[in-house]
Amino acid sequence: MKEFNLQTGKIGEAIAKEYLEKQGYVILEQNYETKYAEIDLVAEKDKTLVIVEVRTKRGDLFGTPEDSLNKKKLRKLWLNAQGYVNQARWKGPYRVDAICIILKADNSIDRLNHYSSII
């Protein structure tokens, strides 16, 4: 089951990366490790650094990807963002976004929602 979830996550990250690039974002990092956890994507658009959390599920029978963005996860995302900004010595504006994806059985997109400034 864990391998299946990892595969689903990797598919979701690839979809999110392609989506962001089509929206004019420049991807700076993917799967960046901090002392707290991993940042899925780090991007830049309009001189703003964007830390992106990608949540992917196959169907929503057991809850939506958005449901997994609880208070604990949001705190971890904020700490990750702070760690990256400090390490990169970023001086401009930054924010944390989420891209929530639901896949169909054939790995095509059923739904993709991009939430800006979730924290």
N, CA, C and O atoms as a GROMACS GRO file, in nm:
protein
  476
    1MET      N    1   0.083  -0.121   0.000
    1MET     CA    2   0.000   0.000   0.000
    1MET      C    3   0.087   0.126   0.000
    1MET      O    4   0.056   0.223  -0.068
    2LYS      N    5   0.196   0.123   0.078
    2LYS     CA    6   0.282   0.240   0.085
    2LYS      C    7   0.341   0.274  -0.053
    2LYS      O    8   0.346   0.390  -0.091
    3GLU      N    9   0.384   0.171  -0.126
    3GLU     CA   10   0.441   0.192  -0.260
    3GLU      C   11   0.337   0.254  -0.354
    3GLU      O   12   0.368   0.342  -0.433
    4PHE      N   13   0.212   0.206  -0.343
    4PHE     CA   14   0.102   0.260  -0.424
    4PHE      C   15   0.081   0.407  -0.393
    4PHE      O   16   0.061   0.488  -0.484
    5ASN      N   17   0.086   0.443  -0.264
    5ASN     CA   18   0.068   0.583  -0.224
    5ASN      C   19   0.184   0.670  -0.272
    5ASN      O   20   0.164   0.784  -0.315
    6LEU      N   21   0.306   0.616  -0.266
    6LEU     CA   22   0.423   0.690  -0.317
    6LEU      C   23   0.410   0.714  -0.467
    6LEU      O   24   0.440   0.822  -0.516
    7GLN      N   25   0.366   0.612  -0.538
    7GLN     CA   26   0.347   0.626  -0.683
    7GLN      C   27   0.240   0.731  -0.713
    7GLN      O   28   0.258   0.814  -0.802
    8THR      N   29   0.131   0.728  -0.640
    8THR     CA   30   0.024   0.828  -0.658
    8THR      C   31   0.078   0.968  -0.632
    8THR      O   32   0.048   1.061  -0.707
    9GLY      N   33   0.158   0.984  -0.527
    9GLY     CA   34   0.217   1.113  -0.495
    9GLY      C   35   0.309   1.164  -0.605
    9GLY      O   36   0.306   1.282  -0.639
   10LYS      N   37   0.391   1.075  -0.660
   10LYS     CA   38   0.484   1.114  -0.767
   10LYS      C   39   0.407   1.156  -0.893
   10LYS      O   40   0.446   1.252  -0.960
   11ILE      N   41   0.300   1.085  -0.924
   11ILE     CA   42   0.218   1.122  -1.039
   11ILE      C   43   0.158   1.261  -1.015
   11ILE      O   44   0.158   1.345  -1.105
   12GLY      N   45   0.107   1.283  -0.895
   12GLY     CA   46   0.048   1.412  -0.861
   12GLY      C   47   0.149   1.526  -0.870
   12GLY      O   48   0.117   1.634  -0.920
   13GLU      N   49   0.271   1.503  -0.821
   13GLU     CA   50   0.376   1.606  -0.829
   13GLU      C   51   0.410   1.640  -0.974
   13GLU      O   52   0.430   1.756  -1.008
   14ALA      N   53   0.416   1.538  -1.059
   14ALA     CA   54   0.446   1.562  -1.201
   14ALA      C   55   0.334   1.644  -1.266
   14ALA      O   56   0.360   1.734  -1.345
   15ILE      N   57   0.210   1.612  -1.232
   15ILE     CA   58   0.096   1.686  -1.285
   15ILE      C   59   0.100   1.831  -1.236
   15ILE      O   60   0.079   1.924  -1.313
   16ALA      N   61   0.127   1.848  -1.106
   16ALA     CA   62   0.131   1.983  -1.047
   16ALA      C   63   0.244   2.065  -1.110
   16ALA      O   64   0.225   2.183  -1.139
   17LYS      N   65   0.359   2.005  -1.129
   17LYS     CA   66   0.472   2.074  -1.190
   17LYS      C   67   0.437   2.122  -1.330
   17LYS      O   68   0.462   2.238  -1.365
   18GLU      N   69   0.380   2.034  -1.410
   18GLU     CA   70   0.340   2.071  -1.546
   18GLU      C   71   0.234   2.182  -1.544
   18GLU      O   72   0.241   2.277  -1.623
   19TYR      N   73   0.138   2.171  -1.454
   19TYR     CA   74   0.034   2.273  -1.440
   19TYR      C   75   0.094   2.409  -1.408
   19TYR      O   76   0.061   2.509  -1.472
   20LEU      N   77   0.185   2.412  -1.308
   20LEU     CA   78   0.246   2.539  -1.268
   20LEU      C   79   0.328   2.600  -1.382
   20LEU      O   80   0.322   2.721  -1.406
   21GLU      N   81   0.404   2.518  -1.452
   21GLU     CA   82   0.484   2.569  -1.564
   21GLU      C   83   0.395   2.629  -1.672
   21GLU      O   84   0.429   2.732  -1.730
   22LYS      N   85   0.281   2.566  -1.698
   22LYS     CA   86   0.186   2.622  -1.797
   22LYS      C   87   0.125   2.753  -1.749
   22LYS      O   88   0.081   2.834  -1.830
   23GLN      N   89   0.123   2.773  -1.617
   23GLN     CA   90   0.070   2.898  -1.560
   23GLN      C   91   0.176   3.006  -1.549
   23GLN      O   92   0.148   3.116  -1.500
   24GLY      N   93   0.298   2.978  -1.594
   24GLY     CA   94   0.405   3.077  -1.594
   24GLY      C   95   0.497   3.073  -1.474
   24GLY      O   96   0.580   3.164  -1.458
   25TYR      N   97   0.487   2.971  -1.391
   25TYR     CA   98   0.577   2.956  -1.277
   25TYR      C   99   0.708   2.894  -1.324
   25TYR      O  100   0.710   2.814  -1.417
   26VAL      N  101   0.816   2.932  -1.259
   26VAL     CA  102   0.946   2.870  -1.283
   26VAL      C  103   0.972   2.778  -1.164
   26VAL      O  104   0.973   2.824  -1.050
   27ILE      N  105   0.994   2.651  -1.190
   27ILE     CA  106   1.020   2.554  -1.084
   27ILE      C  107   1.167   2.565  -1.044
   27ILE      O  108   1.256   2.549  -1.127
   28LEU      N  109   1.192   2.593  -0.916
   28LEU     CA  110   1.328   2.608  -0.865
   28LEU      C  111   1.379   2.480  -0.800
   28LEU      O  112   1.497   2.447  -0.811
   29GLU      N  113   1.290   2.409  -0.733
   29GLU     CA  114   1.328   2.287  -0.660
   29GLU      C  115   1.211   2.189  -0.663
   29GLU      O  116   1.095   2.228  -0.672
   30GLN      N  117   1.245   2.061  -0.656
   30GLN     CA  118   1.144   1.958  -0.641
   30GLN      C  119   1.193   1.860  -0.535
   30GLN      O  120   1.309   1.820  -0.537
   31ASN      N  121   1.106   1.821  -0.444
   31ASN     CA  122   1.138   1.730  -0.335
   31ASN      C  123   1.257   1.780  -0.254
   31ASN      O  124   1.354   1.707  -0.231
   32TYR      N  125   1.249   1.904  -0.211
   32TYR     CA  126   1.356   1.968  -0.134
   32TYR      C  127   1.345   1.927   0.013
   32TYR      O  128   1.240   1.945   0.075
   33GLU      N  129   1.452   1.874   0.068
   33GLU     CA  130   1.453   1.829   0.208
   33GLU      C  131   1.490   1.944   0.302
   33GLU      O  132   1.590   2.013   0.281
   34THR      N  133   1.408   1.964   0.405
   34THR     CA  134   1.442   2.056   0.513
   34THR      C  135   1.459   1.974   0.640
   34THR      O  136   1.443   1.852   0.637
   35LYS      N  137   1.491   2.039   0.750
   35LYS     CA  138   1.506   1.963   0.875
   35LYS      C  139   1.371   1.917   0.929
   35LYS      O  140   1.366   1.831   1.017
   36TYR      N  141   1.264   1.973   0.878
   36TYR     CA  142   1.130   1.937   0.924
   36TYR      C  143   1.064   1.831   0.838
   36TYR      O  144   0.993   1.744   0.890
   37ALA      N  145   1.084   1.836   0.709
   37ALA     CA  146   1.018   1.742   0.616
   37ALA      C  147   1.064   1.775   0.474
   37ALA      O  148   1.172   1.830   0.453
   38GLU      N  149   0.981   1.739   0.378
   38GLU     CA  150   1.014   1.763   0.238
   38GLU      C  151   0.917   1.864   0.179
   38GLU      O  152   0.797   1.861   0.208
   39ILE      N  153   0.970   1.953   0.096
   39ILE     CA  154   0.886   2.047   0.022
   39ILE      C  155   0.867   1.987  -0.117
   39ILE      O  156   0.964   1.955  -0.186
   40ASP      N  157   0.742   1.972  -0.158
   40ASP     CA  158   0.714   1.909  -0.287
   40ASP      C  159   0.771   1.991  -0.402
   40ASP      O  160   0.848   1.940  -0.483
   41LEU      N  161   0.732   2.117  -0.410
   41LEU     CA  162   0.779   2.205  -0.517
   41LEU      C  163   0.810   2.344  -0.462
   41LEU      O  164   0.739   2.394  -0.375
   42VAL      N  165   0.914   2.404  -0.514
   42VAL     CA  166   0.945   2.544  -0.486
   42VAL      C  167   0.946   2.612  -0.622
   42VAL      O  168   1.017   2.570  -0.714
   43ALA      N  169   0.867   2.717  -0.635
   43ALA     CA  170   0.855   2.786  -0.762
   43ALA      C  171   0.866   2.936  -0.742
   43ALA      O  172   0.866   2.986  -0.630
   44GLU      N  173   0.876   3.007  -0.855
   44GLU     CA  174   0.878   3.153  -0.851
   44GLU      C  175   0.791   3.206  -0.963
   44GLU      O  176   0.794   3.156  -1.076
   45LYS      N  177   0.714   3.306  -0.930
   45LYS     CA  178   0.633   3.375  -1.031
   45LYS      C  179   0.615   3.520  -0.988
   45LYS      O  180   0.583   3.547  -0.872
   46ASP      N  181   0.637   3.610  -1.080
   46ASP     CA  182   0.622   3.754  -1.053
   46ASP      C  183   0.702   3.797  -0.930
   46ASP      O  184   0.653   3.874  -0.847
   47LYS      N  185   0.824   3.747  -0.920
   47LYS     CA  186   0.917   3.781  -0.812
   47LYS      C  187   0.869   3.738  -0.674
   47LYS      O  188   0.913   3.791  -0.572
   48THR      N  189   0.777   3.640  -0.671
   48THR     CA  190   0.728   3.584  -0.546
   48THR      C  191   0.769   3.437  -0.539
   48THR      O  192   0.748   3.362  -0.634
   49LEU      N  193   0.828   3.399  -0.427
   49LEU     CA  194   0.864   3.260  -0.403
   49LEU      C  195   0.739   3.186  -0.358
   49LEU      O  196   0.665   3.235  -0.272
   50VAL      N  197   0.715   3.069  -0.416
   50VAL     CA  198   0.595   2.993  -0.383
   50VAL      C  199   0.636   2.852  -0.340
   50VAL      O  200   0.692   2.775  -0.418
   51ILE      N  201   0.606   2.818  -0.215
   51ILE     CA  202   0.627   2.684  -0.162
   51ILE      C  203   0.496   2.609  -0.188
   51ILE      O  204   0.389   2.653  -0.146
   52VAL      N  205   0.505   2.496  -0.258
   52VAL     CA  206   0.384   2.426  -0.302
   52VAL      C  207   0.375   2.287  -0.238
   52VAL      O  208   0.466   2.205  -0.251
   53GLU      N  209   0.264   2.264  -0.171
   53GLU     CA  210   0.231   2.132  -0.118
   53GLU      C  211   0.135   2.066  -0.216
   53GLU      O  212   0.033   2.124  -0.252
   54VAL      N  213   0.168   1.946  -0.260
   54VAL     CA  214   0.083   1.872  -0.354
   54VAL      C  215   0.017   1.757  -0.278
   54VAL      O  216   0.085   1.676  -0.215
   55ARG      N  217  -0.114   1.752  -0.284
   55ARG     CA  218  -0.192   1.645  -0.220
   55ARG      C  219  -0.269   1.573  -0.330
   55ARG      O  220  -0.347   1.635  -0.402
   56THR      N  221  -0.246   1.443  -0.343
   56THR     CA  222  -0.307   1.365  -0.450
   56THR      C  223  -0.378   1.243  -0.394
   56THR      O  224  -0.325   1.174  -0.307
   57LYS      N  225  -0.498   1.217  -0.444
   57LYS     CA  226  -0.574   1.098  -0.405
   57LYS      C  227  -0.636   1.037  -0.529
   57LYS      O  228  -0.656   1.104  -0.630
   58ARG      N  229  -0.666   0.911  -0.519
   58ARG     CA  230  -0.740   0.840  -0.624
   58ARG      C  231  -0.885   0.832  -0.576
   58ARG      O  232  -0.920   0.747  -0.494
   59GLY      N  233  -0.968   0.920  -0.629
   59GLY     CA  234  -1.106   0.928  -0.585
   59GLY      C  235  -1.116   0.998  -0.450
   59GLY      O  236  -1.016   1.025  -0.385
   60ASP      N  237  -1.239   1.026  -0.411
   60ASP     CA  238  -1.258   1.095  -0.283
   60ASP      C  239  -1.350   1.017  -0.189
   60ASP      O  240  -1.414   1.074  -0.101
   61LEU      N  241  -1.356   0.886  -0.209
   61LEU     CA  242  -1.439   0.800  -0.126
   61LEU      C  243  -1.401   0.808   0.021
   61LEU      O  244  -1.487   0.803   0.109
   62PHE      N  245  -1.270   0.820   0.048
   62PHE     CA  246  -1.221   0.827   0.186
   62PHE      C  247  -1.173   0.966   0.223
   62PHE      O  248  -1.080   0.982   0.303
   63GLY      N  249  -1.235   1.067   0.166
   63GLY     CA  250  -1.199   1.206   0.194
   63GLY      C  251  -1.125   1.268   0.077
   63GLY      O  252  -1.072   1.200  -0.010
   64THR      N  253  -1.124   1.399   0.077
   64THR     CA  254  -1.060   1.473  -0.032
   64THR      C  255  -0.915   1.505   0.004
   64THR      O  256  -0.876   1.494   0.120
   65PRO      N  257  -0.835   1.543  -0.095
   65PRO     CA  258  -0.698   1.585  -0.064
   65PRO      C  259  -0.697   1.704   0.032
   65PRO      O  260  -0.609   1.716   0.117
   66GLU      N  261  -0.794   1.791   0.019
   66GLU     CA  262  -0.803   1.908   0.106
   66GLU      C  263  -0.822   1.870   0.252
   66GLU      O  264  -0.774   1.939   0.342
   67ASP      N  265  -0.892   1.758   0.275
   67ASP     CA  266  -0.916   1.712   0.413
   67ASP      C  267  -0.787   1.683   0.487
   67ASP      O  268  -0.782   1.693   0.610
   68SER      N  269  -0.682   1.647   0.413
   68SER     CA  270  -0.556   1.611   0.478
   68SER      C  271  -0.471   1.733   0.516
   68SER      O  272  -0.366   1.718   0.578
   69LEU      N  273  -0.516   1.851   0.480
   69LEU     CA  274  -0.444   1.973   0.518
   69LEU      C  275  -0.495   2.024   0.652
   69LEU      O  276  -0.559   2.129   0.661
   70ASN      N  277  -0.466   1.946   0.755
   70ASN     CA  278  -0.512   1.981   0.889
   70ASN      C  279  -0.416   2.081   0.955
   70ASN      O  280  -0.315   2.121   0.897
   71LYS      N  281  -0.450   2.119   1.077
   71LYS     CA  282  -0.370   2.219   1.149
   71LYS      C  283  -0.225   2.176   1.166
   71LYS      O  284  -0.134   2.257   1.151
   72LYS      N  285  -0.203   2.049   1.198
   72LYS     CA  286  -0.067   1.997   1.216
   72LYS      C  287   0.013   2.005   1.086
   72LYS      O  288   0.129   2.046   1.086
   73LYS      N  289  -0.050   1.966   0.974
   73LYS     CA  290   0.017   1.970   0.844
   73LYS      C  291   0.047   2.114   0.804
   73LYS      O  292   0.154   2.142   0.750
   74LEU      N  293  -0.045   2.205   0.828
   74LEU     CA  294  -0.023   2.346   0.793
   74LEU      C  295   0.093   2.404   0.874
   74LEU      O  296   0.172   2.483   0.821
   75ARG      N  297   0.104   2.367   1.000
   75ARG     CA  298   0.216   2.414   1.081
   75ARG      C  299   0.348   2.363   1.025
   75ARG      O  300   0.446   2.437   1.017
   76LYS      N  301   0.351   2.237   0.988
   76LYS     CA  302   0.472   2.177   0.930
   76LYS      C  303   0.508   2.248   0.798
   76LYS      O  304   0.625   2.275   0.771
   77LEU      N  305   0.407   2.278   0.718
   77LEU     CA  306   0.431   2.351   0.592
   77LEU      C  307   0.491   2.488   0.620
   77LEU      O  308   0.582   2.532   0.550
   78TRP      N  309   0.440   2.556   0.721
   78TRP     CA  310   0.491   2.689   0.754
   78TRP      C  311   0.637   2.680   0.800
   78TRP      O  312   0.719   2.762   0.758
   79LEU      N  313   0.668   2.583   0.884
   79LEU     CA  314   0.807   2.565   0.928
   79LEU      C  315   0.898   2.532   0.810
   79LEU      O  316   1.011   2.582   0.803
   80ASN      N  317   0.851   2.449   0.719
   80ASN     CA  318   0.927   2.418   0.597
   80ASN      C  319   0.954   2.543   0.516
   80ASN      O  320   1.066   2.566   0.470
   81ALA      N  321   0.850   2.624   0.498
   81ALA     CA  322   0.865   2.747   0.420
   81ALA      C  323   0.967   2.840   0.486
   81ALA      O  324   1.053   2.896   0.418
   82GLN      N  325   0.957   2.855   0.616
   82GLN     CA  326   1.052   2.941   0.689
   82GLN      C  327   1.195   2.889   0.672
   82GLN      O  328   1.288   2.966   0.650
   83GLY      N  329   1.210   2.758   0.684
   83GLY     CA  330   1.342   2.698   0.669
   83GLY      C  331   1.400   2.722   0.531
   83GLY      O  332   1.518   2.755   0.517
   84TYR      N  333   1.318   2.707   0.429
   84TYR     CA  334   1.366   2.728   0.292
   84TYR      C  335   1.402   2.874   0.269
   84TYR      O  336   1.508   2.904   0.214
   85VAL      N  337   1.316   2.964   0.311
   85VAL     CA  338   1.338   3.107   0.292
   85VAL      C  339   1.468   3.149   0.360
   85VAL      O  340   1.546   3.226   0.304
   86ASN      N  341   1.490   3.100   0.480
   86ASN     CA  342   1.613   3.135   0.553
   86ASN      C  343   1.736   3.077   0.484
   86ASN      O  344   1.836   3.147   0.467
   87GLN      N  345   1.729   2.951   0.446
   87GLN     CA  346   1.843   2.885   0.382
   87GLN      C  347   1.876   2.951   0.248
   87GLN      O  348   1.993   2.970   0.215
   88ALA      N  349   1.773   2.986   0.172
   88ALA     CA  350   1.793   3.047   0.040
   88ALA      C  351   1.823   3.197   0.049
   88ALA      O  352   1.858   3.261  -0.050
   89ARG      N  353   1.808   3.252   0.170
   89ARG     CA  354   1.826   3.396   0.193
   89ARG      C  355   1.736   3.479   0.100
   89ARG      O  356   1.776   3.581   0.044
   90TRP      N  357   1.615   3.430   0.088
   90TRP     CA  358   1.515   3.496   0.004
   90TRP      C  359   1.472   3.626   0.071
   90TRP      O  360   1.434   3.626   0.188
   91LYS      N  361   1.477   3.736  -0.002
   91LYS     CA  362   1.444   3.867   0.055
   91LYS      C  363   1.308   3.921   0.008
   91LYS      O  364   1.259   4.020   0.062
   92GLY      N  365   1.249   3.856  -0.091
   92GLY     CA  366   1.123   3.906  -0.146
   92GLY      C  367   1.002   3.841  -0.081
   92GLY      O  368   1.014   3.770   0.019
   93PRO      N  369   0.886   3.867  -0.139
   93PRO     CA  370   0.763   3.807  -0.085
   93PRO      C  371   0.761   3.657  -0.113
   93PRO      O  372   0.820   3.608  -0.209
   94TYR      N  373   0.690   3.585  -0.026
   94TYR     CA  374   0.672   3.442  -0.047
   94TYR      C  375   0.538   3.400   0.012
   94TYR      O  376   0.478   3.470   0.092
   95ARG      N  377   0.495   3.282  -0.033
   95ARG     CA  378   0.368   3.229   0.017
   95ARG      C  379   0.371   3.076   0.007
   95ARG      O  380   0.460   3.018  -0.055
   96VAL      N  381   0.272   3.014   0.070
   96VAL     CA  382   0.256   2.869   0.064
   96VAL      C  383   0.124   2.840  -0.007
   96VAL      O  384   0.018   2.888   0.033
   97ASP      N  385   0.133   2.760  -0.114
   97ASP     CA  386   0.016   2.720  -0.191
   97ASP      C  387  -0.006   2.570  -0.175
   97ASP      O  388   0.084   2.497  -0.132
   98ALA      N  389  -0.125   2.524  -0.211
   98ALA     CA  390  -0.153   2.381  -0.217
   98ALA      C  391  -0.217   2.351  -0.352
   98ALA      O  392  -0.300   2.426  -0.402
   99ILE      N  393  -0.176   2.240  -0.409
   99ILE     CA  394  -0.242   2.189  -0.529
   99ILE      C  395  -0.300   2.054  -0.490
   99ILE      O  396  -0.227   1.962  -0.452
  100CYS      N  397  -0.432   2.043  -0.500
  100CYS     CA  398  -0.503   1.922  -0.461
  100CYS      C  399  -0.557   1.855  -0.588
  100CYS      O  400  -0.627   1.916  -0.668
  101ILE      N  401  -0.521   1.727  -0.603
  101ILE     CA  402  -0.553   1.654  -0.725
  101ILE      C  403  -0.627   1.525  -0.690
  101ILE      O  404  -0.590   1.454  -0.596
  102ILE      N  405  -0.731   1.497  -0.766
  102ILE     CA  406  -0.796   1.367  -0.759
  102ILE      C  407  -0.776   1.301  -0.896
  102ILE      O  408  -0.808   1.358  -1.000
  103LEU      N  409  -0.721   1.179  -0.892
  103LEU     CA  410  -0.695   1.104  -1.014
  103LEU      C  411  -0.805   1.002  -1.041
  103LEU      O  412  -0.868   0.950  -0.949
  104LYS      N  413  -0.826   0.976  -1.170
  104LYS     CA  414  -0.913   0.866  -1.211
  104LYS      C  415  -0.830   0.738  -1.208
  104LYS      O  416  -0.709   0.743  -1.186
  105ALA      N  417  -0.893   0.624  -1.229
  105ALA     CA  418  -0.824   0.495  -1.226
  105ALA      C  419  -0.712   0.486  -1.328
  105ALA      O  420  -0.613   0.415  -1.306
  106ASP      N  421  -0.724   0.558  -1.441
  106ASP     CA  422  -0.622   0.553  -1.546
  106ASP      C  423  -0.513   0.659  -1.528
  106ASP      O  424  -0.435   0.684  -1.620
  107ASN      N  425  -0.508   0.721  -1.410
  107ASN     CA  426  -0.412   0.827  -1.375
  107ASN      C  427  -0.436   0.960  -1.444
  107ASN      O  428  -0.352   1.050  -1.434
  108SER      N  429  -0.547   0.975  -1.513
  108SER     CA  430  -0.581   1.106  -1.569
  108SER      C  431  -0.644   1.190  -1.458
  108SER      O  432  -0.684   1.139  -1.354
  109ILE      N  433  -0.651   1.319  -1.482
  109ILE     CA  434  -0.698   1.413  -1.380
  109ILE      C  435  -0.850   1.415  -1.376
  109ILE      O  436  -0.916   1.441  -1.476
  110ASP      N  437  -0.904   1.388  -1.259
  110ASP     CA  438  -1.047   1.404  -1.236
  110ASP      C  439  -1.074   1.548  -1.191
  110ASP      O  440  -1.169   1.612  -1.236
  111ARG      N  441  -0.986   1.597  -1.102
  111ARG     CA  442  -1.000   1.734  -1.051
  111ARG      C  443  -0.864   1.785  -1.007
  111ARG      O  444  -0.785   1.711  -0.949
  112LEU      N  445  -0.836   1.913  -1.035
  112LEU     CA  446  -0.716   1.981  -0.986
  112LEU      C  447  -0.758   2.118  -0.937
  112LEU      O  448  -0.817   2.196  -1.011
  113ASN      N  449  -0.727   2.147  -0.810
  113ASN     CA  450  -0.755   2.278  -0.753
  113ASN      C  451  -0.624   2.337  -0.701
  113ASN      O  452  -0.547   2.269  -0.633
  114HIS      N  453  -0.600   2.463  -0.733
  114HIS     CA  454  -0.480   2.535  -0.686
  114HIS      C  455  -0.528   2.639  -0.586
  114HIS      O  456  -0.604   2.730  -0.619
  115TYR      N  457  -0.481   2.625  -0.463
  115TYR     CA  458  -0.516   2.718  -0.356
  115TYR      C  459  -0.393   2.803  -0.325
  115TYR      O  460  -0.287   2.751  -0.290
  116SER      N  461  -0.409   2.932  -0.337
  116SER     CA  462  -0.299   3.025  -0.314
  116SER      C  463  -0.302   3.079  -0.171
  116SER      O  464  -0.408   3.105  -0.116
  117SER      N  465  -0.183   3.094  -0.112
  117SER     CA  466  -0.169   3.152   0.022
  117SER      C  467  -0.254   3.080   0.125
  117SER      O  468  -0.341   3.140   0.188
  118ILE      N  469  -0.229   2.950   0.143
  118ILE     CA  470  -0.312   2.872   0.236
  118ILE      C  471  -0.278   2.895   0.382
  118ILE      O  472  -0.353   2.855   0.470
  119ILE      N  473  -0.164   2.961   0.408
  119ILE     CA  474  -0.124   2.989   0.546
  119ILE      C  475  -0.114   3.139   0.563
  119ILE      O  476  -0.082   3.187   0.672
   0.00000   0.00000   0.00000
